[in-house]
Amino acid sequence: MNLKPQTPARFASGGSNLKLFLLFFCIFISNNLFSQEDFTTKSKKAIKLFKQAEISYNERKDNEAIEQLKSALKVDSTFIEAYLLKANILHDNRKYEEEIADYKKVIALNPKFSYKTYYFSGIAYLLIGKYNDALENFKTVETFSSVKSITLESNSKLIERCKFALEQIANLVEFNPVNVGKEINTELDEYWPTISVDESKLVFTRLIPSSPNQIISQLGKQEDIYFSYKKDGKWQDAFNAGQPLNTTNNEGAMTLSPDGNIFFYTVCNRPEDYGSCDIYYSRKIGNSWTNPKNLGDKVNSRYWESNPSFSSDGKTLFFISNRTGGFGKMDIWYSKIINKDDNGNFSWSQPQNIGNIINTEESELSPFIHPDNSTFYFASDGHLGMGGQDIFISKKDSLGNWKKPENIGYPINTFKDETGIVVNSKGDYAYIVSDRENGFGGLDIYSFEIKGDIKPVYVNYVKGKIYDAETKKPLSADFELYNIESCELAVSSSSDGTTGEYLVSLPVNHEYAFNASKKGYMFYSEHFSLTQEDVENKEYVLNIPLQPIKENMTVVLKNIFYETDSYTFKKESQAELNKLVSFLKENPEIKIEIGGHTDNVGTKEYNKKLSENRSKTVYDYLVLKEINKDRLTFKGYDFSVPLSTNDTEEGRSLNRRTEFKIVSIK
């Protein structure tokens, strides 16, 4: 599915992706190659027409050149050079079948004329997916003693590609694409789909006429962003995002934050930008999008930046760029958020190249980091594939490094250019773009069930609302989720300022620590297990009431853990302890008491000492972190203040806790 036409945000690698090999074609038909005495014709009329065709071709008048070459061949049908130049022009115009027909005529006239006839014939066959014919031609190249070493090297790679493609066809993967429907697709081109984590929102690019009354054609079009929402399991009619996201220039190639409230996308041809295409972002506040902002000169450069993909942990943005310092023509880079100010503006790290495991000397496009944060999809014409841009998958190893990419297989990949893939959070369905028959016209968006080794890790989502516990008013609050086993930050984000809603994606079969905070409120602490069995086919909802800071308010620190019968912290407690430190530093006017509580297993004296030591351990940590000890007291309560019954294990678990209480507010 070749991208056509080549508009900026629709960036593809530019037609056929065998440019390295086609370098030799220029040598094959260069003006200097054909001196009059070298021509295979003696007809001056045919040669004159040929020379006129060369001039027309150099002036990019391809149709005129073709007609002049046809006239030359009418004069002398054995004029090999005319066939070769005509084949080259046909190749430029992607008329590969006609190009092959001309090579066949050359071979019929003189099978030994040049190995290059077979070489370029093989490339043309490859570009239409006729791998056996291509392989036969490339093997014939090897029979010529005059082949240069550089051609043999590239010819060998082409043979390898043909054999790989034939092997893929013999071991095809299951692929049953379904058009997403007339609510999304039209007679125009729709492409670059992206979806929210809960699959309630689909965003894509549509190529539309530049003016409302313009006739639909490949010229005079611009790219705009469209949205569709899912209701009762069905996509609703897509609508233009309008201003401020869309302008009279090209916008597209986008990505959403997991909650769908931060929108990164590609903007082109703005005079104030750093390069020809830059990456912008906008936030959704209520039902409106903020004016888009350029990500700045850390991410954007005087080169080309496009195709952003934002990680579900809210920390990393992947994108493509042809900036210097890469491995090929177009590389995948990434930048991390290092700070976010009170207005929601990001500060970015210096971009890093994702490395030569992923990037090649050719072009890598359309990065997509799955919400599991360990599965990475991208398009490439540098890795071994079917002929054009193929889609590849790479997964992280146990050390967090990307593994060698694997081709996701035929018939998902074909001899044409595949423009990328988007996979839903659960990893069971993917979205692609295709110009296959029986669509609505041009490029359409399709979905298909994804199976086997190309599936990512199952990811579900947690959603809810953060609100004032007293007034029930929605709040914009910061929150974090940590993987309790690994102690790694899984998500750092904020709830919507208008609705208080949040939505995050999390890999299943892990325990998570959740904390939420806002100036003027007690911070919130919770932990939960997220298993596939618990959440499959249903939502996990966690609504969070934040209590205004008042004297005698108490917070149970649910993510402070101790070794059994000990007052030594487990490493999993670090995040919660640091959150308490931050809370105290942000609220210097308050004094707290740290209370330790146990269940009733063991003697009262034993539990009194254990609870006191545990509260003292928290006290010591806070003092170590430069919290004034005059603001702190600690006390062990043994099992004298239970939250629940001590007759059940569940109740005893609730009673074993550390908490803090606001003693006074200056």
Residue pairs with C-beta under 8 A, 6 or more apart in sequence:
1 414
1 416
1 417
1 418
1 419
1 433
1 434
1 435
1 436
1 443
2 12
2 15
2 94
2 388
2 416
2 417
2 435
3 10
3 11
3 12
3 191
3 417
3 419
3 443
4 218
5 218
5 219
5 221
6 12
6 14
7 207
7 221
7 222
7 223
7 250
7 268
8 250
8 266
8 268
8 269
8 276
8 277
8 306
9 192
9 205
9 223
9 250
9 251
9 252
9 253
9 266
9 267
9 268
9 277
9 306
10 191
10 192
10 205
10 207
10 223
10 250
10 252
10 253
11 253
11 277
11 304
11 306
11 307
11 320
11 330
11 365
12 365
12 389
12 417
12 419
13 329
13 330
13 362
13 363
13 365
13 381
13 389
13 417
15 94
16 22
16 94
16 127
16 388
17 362
17 363
17 381
17 387
17 388
17 389
17 417
18 123
18 126
18 127
18 381
18 387
20 154
20 362
21 119
21 123
21 154
21 158
22 91
22 120
22 123
24 116
24 119
24 120
24 151
24 154
25 88
25 91
25 116
25 120
27 33
28 84
28 88
28 114
28 116
28 120
29 81
29 84
29 85
29 88
31 54
34 50
34 81
36 47
39 47
39 50
39 79
39 81
40 78
40 79
40 80
40 81
40 109
40 110
41 47
41 75
41 76
41 78
41 79
41 81
41 82
43 75
43 76
43 79
45 72
45 75
46 72
46 73
46 75
46 76
46 79
46 82
47 72
49 68
49 69
49 71
49 72
49 75
49 82
50 68
50 69
50 72
50 79
50 81
50 82
50 85
52 68
53 64
53 65
53 66
53 68
53 69
53 72
53 82
53 85
54 65
54 85
56 62
56 64
56 65
56 68
57 65
57 85
57 89
62 89
62 92
62 93
65 85
65 89
66 86
66 89
66 90
69 82
69 85
69 86
69 89
70 86
72 79
72 82
73 79
73 82
73 83
73 86
76 82
78 109
80 106
80 109
80 110
80 113
83 102
83 103
83 105
83 106
84 102
84 106
84 117
86 102
87 99
87 102
87 103
87 106
87 120
87 124
88 99
90 96
90 98
90 99
90 102
91 99
91 120
91 124
94 127
96 124
96 125
96 127
96 128
97 128
99 124
100 121
100 124
100 125
103 117
103 118
103 120
103 121
103 124
104 121
106 113
106 117
107 113
107 117
107 118
107 121
114 144
115 140
115 141
115 144
115 146
115 147
115 151
116 151
118 137
118 138
118 140
118 141
119 137
119 138
119 141
119 151
119 155
121 137
122 133
122 134
122 135
122 136
122 137
122 138
122 141
122 158
123 134
123 158
125 131
125 133
125 134
125 137
126 134
126 158
126 161
126 162
126 387
126 415
127 387
127 388
127 415
128 415
129 165
129 386
129 387
129 414
129 415
129 416
131 162
131 165
131 166
131 169
131 415
132 162
132 166
134 158
134 162
135 159
135 162
135 163
135 166
138 155
138 158
138 159
138 162
139 159
141 147
141 151
141 152
141 155
142 152
142 155
147 155
160 384
161 384
161 385
161 386
161 387
164 384
164 385
164 386
164 407
165 385
165 386
165 387
165 410
165 415
168 386
168 407
168 409
168 410
168 413
169 410
171 409
172 409
172 410
172 411
173 408
173 409
173 410
173 411
173 412
173 451
173 452
173 454
174 449
174 451
174 452
175 411
175 412
175 448
176 448
176 449
177 432
177 434
177 436
177 446
177 447
177 448
178 446
178 447
178 448
179 185
179 438
179 439
179 440
179 444
179 445
179 446
180 202
180 235
180 431
180 444
180 445
180 446
180 447
181 235
182 440
183 228
183 234
183 235
183 236
183 237
183 238
184 190
184 202
184 204
184 228
184 235
184 238
184 445
185 439
185 440
185 441
185 444
185 445
186 206
186 440
186 441
187 216
187 440
187 441
187 442
188 206
188 207
188 208
188 216
188 441
188 442
189 206
189 207
189 442
189 443
190 204
190 205
190 206
190 226
190 433
190 442
190 443
190 444
190 445
191 204
191 205
191 207
191 252
191 419
191 433
191 443
191 445
192 204
192 205
192 252
192 253
192 254
192 419
192 420
192 433
193 202
193 203
193 204
193 422
193 431
193 433
193 445
194 202
194 203
194 204
194 254
194 255
194 256
194 422
195 201
195 202
195 203
195 256
195 422
195 424
195 431
196 256
196 258
196 259
196 260
196 503
197 258
197 259
197 260
197 312
197 371
197 425
197 459
197 461
197 503
197 504
197 505
198 425
198 461
198 463
198 503
198 539
199 230
199 424
199 425
200 229
200 230
200 260
201 227
201 228
201 229
201 230
201 256
201 260
202 227
202 228
202 229
202 230
202 235
202 238
203 225
203 226
203 227
203 228
203 241
203 254
203 256
203 263
204 225
204 226
204 228
204 238
204 445
205 223
205 224
205 225
205 226
205 251
205 252
205 253
205 254
206 223
206 224
206 225
206 226
206 238
207 221
207 222
207 223
207 442
208 221
208 222
208 223
208 224
209 215
209 216
209 220
209 221
210 220
210 221
210 222
210 248
211 220
214 220
222 248
222 249
222 250
223 250
223 251
223 252
224 240
224 241
224 246
224 251
224 252
225 240
225 241
225 245
225 246
225 251
225 252
225 254
225 265
226 238
226 239
226 240
226 241
227 238
227 239
227 241
228 235
228 236
228 237
228 238
228 239
229 235
229 236
230 236
240 246
241 289
244 282
244 289
244 290
244 291
244 292
245 251
245 263
245 265
245 282
245 289
245 292
247 267
249 267
249 268
249 269
249 270
250 266
250 267
250 268
250 269
251 265
251 266
251 267
251 268
252 265
252 266
253 265
253 266
253 306
253 307
253 308
254 263
254 264
254 265
254 266
254 308
255 263
255 264
255 265
255 308
255 309
255 310
255 317
256 262
256 263
256 264
256 310
257 263
257 310
257 314
257 493
258 312
258 314
258 371
258 461
258 491
258 493
258 503
258 504
258 505
259 493
259 496
259 501
259 502
259 503
259 504
260 284
260 503
261 283
261 284
261 496
262 281
262 282
262 283
262 284
262 310
263 281
263 282
263 283
263 284
263 289
264 279
264 280
264 281
264 295
264 308
264 310
264 317
265 279
265 280
265 281
265 282
265 292
265 308
266 277
266 278
266 279
266 280
266 305
266 306
266 307
266 308
267 273
267 277
267 278
267 279
267 280
267 292
267 294
268 276
268 277
268 278
269 276
269 277
270 278
272 294
273 294
273 300
274 294
274 297
274 300
274 301
274 302
275 300
275 301
275 302
275 303
275 304
275 305
276 303
276 304
277 304
277 305
277 306
278 294
278 295
278 300
278 305
279 294
279 295
279 299
279 300
279 305
279 306
279 308
279 317
279 319
280 292
280 293
280 294
280 295
281 292
281 293
281 295
281 346
282 289
282 290
282 291
282 292
282 293
283 289
283 290
283 344
284 290
284 496
285 496
285 497
285 498
286 496
286 497
286 498
286 499
287 498
293 345
294 300
295 317
295 346
295 348
296 348
298 335
298 347
298 348
298 349
298 350
298 351
299 305
299 317
299 319
299 335
299 348
299 351
301 321
301 323
303 321
303 322
303 323
303 324
304 320
304 321
304 322
304 323
304 330
305 319
305 320
305 321
305 323
306 319
306 320
306 321
307 319
307 320
307 365
307 366
307 367
307 420
308 317
308 318
308 319
309 317
309 318
309 319
309 367
309 368
309 369
310 316
310 317
310 318
310 369
311 317
311 318
311 369
311 373
312 369
312 370
312 371
312 372
312 373
312 425
312 459
312 491
312 504
312 505
313 373
313 489
313 490
313 491
313 492
314 337
314 491
314 492
314 493
315 336
315 337
315 489
315 492
316 334
316 335
316 336
316 337
316 369
317 334
317 335
317 336
317 337
317 348
318 332
318 333
318 334
318 354
318 367
318 369
318 376
319 332
319 333
319 334
319 335
319 351
319 367
320 330
320 331
320 332
320 333
320 364
320 365
320 366
320 367
321 330
321 331
321 333
321 351
322 329
322 330
322 331
323 331
323 333
325 353
326 333
326 353
326 359
327 353
327 356
327 359
327 360
327 361
328 359
328 360
328 361
328 362
328 363
328 364
328 382
329 361
329 362
329 363
330 363
330 364
330 365
331 353
331 354
331 359
331 364
332 353
332 354
332 358
332 359
332 364
332 367
332 378
333 351
333 352
333 353
333 354
334 351
334 352
334 354
335 348
335 349
335 350
335 351
335 352
336 348
336 349
337 346
337 347
337 348
337 349
338 347
338 348
338 349
339 346
339 347
340 346
340 347
341 347
344 494
353 359
354 402
355 402
357 394
357 401
357 402
357 403
357 404
357 405
358 364
358 376
358 378
358 394
358 402
358 405
359 382
360 380
360 382
360 383
361 382
362 380
362 381
362 382
363 380
363 381
363 382
363 389
364 378
364 379
364 380
364 382
365 378
365 379
365 380
365 389
365 419
365 420
366 377
366 378
366 379
366 391
366 419
366 420
366 421
367 376
367 377
367 378
368 376
368 377
368 378
368 420
368 421
368 422
368 423
369 375
369 376
370 376
370 377
370 423
370 425
370 427
370 456
370 457
370 459
371 425
371 456
371 459
371 505
371 507
372 427
372 456
372 457
372 458
372 459
372 507
373 507
374 395
374 396
374 456
374 457
375 393
375 394
375 395
375 396
375 423
375 427
375 456
375 457
376 393
376 394
376 395
376 396
376 402
377 391
377 392
377 393
377 408
377 420
377 421
377 423
378 391
378 392
378 394
378 405
378 420
379 389
379 390
379 391
379 392
379 417
379 418
379 419
379 420
380 389
380 390
380 392
380 405
381 388
381 389
381 390
381 417
383 390
383 392
383 405
383 407
384 407
385 392
385 407
385 413
386 407
386 410
386 413
386 414
386 415
387 414
387 415
387 416
388 414
388 415
388 416
388 417
388 418
389 417
389 418
389 419
390 407
390 408
390 413
390 418
391 407
391 408
391 412
391 413
391 418
391 420
391 421
391 432
392 405
392 406
392 407
392 408
393 405
393 406
393 408
393 453
393 454
394 402
394 403
394 404
394 405
394 406
395 402
395 403
395 456
396 402
396 403
397 403
406 453
406 454
407 413
408 421
408 454
409 454
412 418
412 421
412 432
412 448
418 432
419 432
419 433
420 432
420 433
421 430
421 431
421 432
422 430
422 431
422 432
423 429
423 430
423 431
423 450
423 456
424 430
424 431
425 459
425 460
425 461
425 505
426 458
426 459
426 460
427 450
427 455
427 456
427 457
427 458
427 459
428 449
428 450
428 455
429 447
429 448
429 449
429 450
430 447
430 448
430 450
431 445
431 446
431 447
432 445
432 446
432 447
432 448
433 443
433 444
433 445
433 446
434 443
434 444
434 446
435 442
435 443
435 444
436 444
436 446
457 507
458 507
458 508
458 532
459 505
459 506
459 507
459 508
460 505
460 506
460 508
460 530
460 532
460 535
460 536
460 540
461 503
461 504
461 505
461 506
461 539
461 540
462 481
462 503
462 504
462 506
462 530
462 540
462 541
462 542
463 501
463 502
463 503
463 504
463 539
463 540
463 541
463 542
464 501
464 502
464 541
464 542
464 543
464 544
465 474
465 495
465 499
465 500
465 501
465 502
465 543
465 544
466 474
466 475
466 476
466 477
466 479
466 495
466 500
466 502
466 516
466 518
466 543
466 544
466 546
467 473
467 474
467 475
467 500
467 543
467 544
467 545
467 546
468 475
468 521
468 545
468 546
468 548
469 545
469 546
469 547
469 548
470 547
470 548
473 500
474 495
474 496
474 497
474 498
474 499
474 500
474 501
475 495
475 500
475 518
475 521
475 546
476 494
476 495
476 496
476 497
476 500
476 518
477 494
477 495
477 500
477 516
477 517
477 518
477 521
477 544
477 546
478 492
478 493
478 494
478 516
478 517
478 518
479 491
479 492
479 493
479 494
479 495
479 502
479 514
479 515
479 516
479 517
479 544
480 489
480 491
480 492
480 514
480 515
480 575
480 579
481 489
481 490
481 491
481 504
481 506
481 512
481 513
481 514
482 488
482 489
482 490
482 512
482 513
482 559
482 575
483 490
483 510
483 511
483 512
484 510
484 511
484 512
484 513
484 527
484 559
484 572
485 510
485 511
485 572
487 571
487 572
487 574
487 575
489 575
490 504
490 506
490 512
491 504
491 505
491 506
493 502
493 504
494 502
495 501
495 502
495 516
496 502
506 512
506 530
508 530
508 531
508 532
508 535
509 530
509 531
509 532
510 529
510 530
511 527
511 528
511 529
511 530
512 527
512 528
512 529
512 530
513 525
513 526
513 527
513 558
513 559
513 572
513 575
513 576
514 524
514 525
514 526
514 527
514 528
514 542
515 523
515 524
515 525
515 526
515 559
515 575
515 576
515 579
516 523
516 524
516 544
516 546
517 523
517 524
517 579
517 582
517 583
518 546
519 586
520 548
520 549
521 546
521 547
521 548
521 549
522 546
522 547
522 548
522 549
522 553
522 555
522 662
523 546
523 555
523 579
523 580
523 583
524 544
524 545
524 546
524 555
525 555
525 556
525 557
525 558
525 559
525 576
525 579
526 542
526 544
526 558
526 559
527 558
527 559
528 542
530 540
534 540
547 553
547 555
549 587
549 590
549 662
549 665
550 662
550 665
551 662
551 663
551 664
551 665
552 661
552 662
553 661
553 662
554 595
554 659
554 660
554 661
554 662
555 659
555 660
556 643
556 657
556 658
556 659
557 576
557 580
557 618
557 657
557 658
557 659
557 660
558 576
558 657
559 572
559 573
559 575
559 576
560 569
560 573
560 576
560 577
560 618
560 658
561 569
561 570
561 572
561 573
562 568
562 569
562 570
562 573
562 614
562 617
563 569
563 570
565 610
567 610
567 613
567 614
567 616
567 617
568 617
569 577
569 617
569 621
577 618
577 621
577 622
578 625
580 618
580 622
580 660
581 621
581 622
581 625
581 627
584 590
584 592
584 622
584 627
584 631
585 627
588 631
589 665
589 666
590 631
590 662
590 663
590 664
590 665
590 666
591 630
591 631
591 632
591 633
591 662
591 663
591 664
591 665
591 666
592 631
592 632
592 633
592 660
592 661
592 662
592 663
593 632
593 633
593 634
593 635
593 660
593 661
593 663
594 615
594 618
594 619
594 622
594 632
594 633
594 634
594 635
594 658
594 659
594 660
595 611
595 615
595 634
595 635
595 636
595 637
595 641
595 658
595 659
595 660
595 661
596 610
596 611
596 612
596 613
596 614
596 615
596 618
596 634
596 635
596 636
596 637
596 658
597 611
597 637
597 638
597 639
597 641
597 642
597 643
597 655
597 656
597 657
597 658
597 659
598 607
598 610
598 611
598 638
598 639
598 655
598 656
599 607
599 639
599 642
599 646
599 652
599 653
599 655
599 656
600 607
600 639
600 642
600 646
600 652
600 655
601 607
601 652
602 610
604 638
604 639
607 638
607 639
608 636
608 638
609 636
610 636
610 638
611 636
611 637
611 638
612 634
612 635
612 636
613 636
614 636
614 658
615 634
615 635
615 636
615 658
616 634
618 634
618 658
618 660
619 629
619 632
619 633
619 634
622 632
623 629
623 632
633 663
639 646
639 655
642 651
642 655
643 654
643 655
643 657
644 650
644 651
644 652
644 654
644 655
645 651
646 652
646 655
